[in-house]
């Protein structure tokens, strides 16, 4: 009888230990836009879950380590339609217990969301927008950035063009604000690395259908005329984030010259052709899970979610404050199949990362290029460096 009672007490004690060891749940929000800008090529249309799919894959990766540390991860996703309030949406995710929110929002929406949850200790990880101002004059202390800036992309491209001795650029700029912002980054890069813009031309978006039955014939006539009579140049550099004209330029320019920027040779944070540094296994896992290839937005969201998982592993904690301090700590780094461990710039929360230069089929090169040196990190030759920064984190 005594032995039976002892066994019962032991089982109760063990049950109490099991209950005390329930997994620590770390909740992550995802706040994105409903729909993306359509592309000129039917082959490049973004998937409905572009970005979100990368975050989901990262949660599977987080769970692998989390099982050993008694941690679990949950993802809450919200999509904004036109006119929706980003601040209210971020507050909704915070109400669900999401201490971190991965975002793919326009710049003003991101700022609104960050300000709405700032006093609640929520950290946003920007995996979408490229605007430099979010890391400069409009930076926020509760926002980290896994998406590169336009200046990082432009610098990565410029380094390669200068290394190739293609220093004379014909710059063609679209008529939308985002095109002009990219053009500003390209002008800065040209000055920074010793290229010369021999002429600028503006391609006005006059509206109308992007694709028509007679499109090929019209484009074949239009693009040579548009690029005719330019001063001698080595490469045409296009700034067309709005997807109006740039993909029509290769093989159609008046002079036989390469095209770079928004078409031809493109600077990106990730590409489905990336196969170095163990990336093939990453690409294969993504394809098995999503039945499509991995985009740059997917990878940026994957890195954001993995950073949270890595912080949880290092801190061995699910406490949001502890994870935030770990993320911003001087020793934090994340592996991302790009040849080196990536770190955060402590002055503005931007993730340092190599820039891939791709042609739609292959990775042509990776910047920073050989010979572009820096006293702290060669990755800081890409984008706005600490002495230039206007960011004052609060």
HELIX and SHEET records of a PDB file:
HELIX    1   1 UNK A    2  UNK A   20  1                                  19    
HELIX    2   2 UNK A   42  UNK A   44  5                                   3    
HELIX    3   3 UNK A   52  UNK A   66  1                                  15    
HELIX    4   4 UNK A   86  UNK A   95  1                                  10    
HELIX    5   5 UNK A  107  UNK A  117  1                                  11    
HELIX    6   6 UNK A  118  UNK A  120  5                                   3    
HELIX    7   7 UNK A  132  UNK A  134  5                                   3    
HELIX    8   8 UNK A  150  UNK A  163  1                                  14    
HELIX    9   9 UNK A  177  UNK A  193  1                                  17    
HELIX   10  10 UNK A  215  UNK A  226  1                                  12    
HELIX   11  11 UNK A  246  UNK A  248  5                                   3    
HELIX   12  12 UNK A  279  UNK A  290  1                                  12    
HELIX   13  13 UNK A  296  UNK A  315  1                                  20    
HELIX   14  14 UNK A  320  UNK A  327  1                                   8    
HELIX   15  15 UNK A  378  UNK A  381  5                                   4    
HELIX   16  16 UNK A  386  UNK A  388  5                                   3    
SHEET    1   A 5 UNK A  71  UNK A  80  0                                        
SHEET    2   A 5 UNK A  24  UNK A  33  1                                        
SHEET    3   A 5 UNK A 100  UNK A 104  1                                        
SHEET    4   A 5 UNK A 123  UNK A 126  1                                        
SHEET    5   A 5 UNK A 143  UNK A 145  1                                        
SHEET    1   B 4 UNK A 196  UNK A 203  0                                        
SHEET    2   B 4 UNK A 168  UNK A 174  1                                        
SHEET    3   B 4 UNK A 235  UNK A 239  1                                        
SHEET    4   B 4 UNK A 258  UNK A 261  1                                        
SHEET    1   C 3 UNK A 266  UNK A 268  0                                        
SHEET    2   C 3 UNK A 355  UNK A 358 -1                                        
SHEET    3   C 3 UNK A 363  UNK A 367 -1                                        
END                                                                             
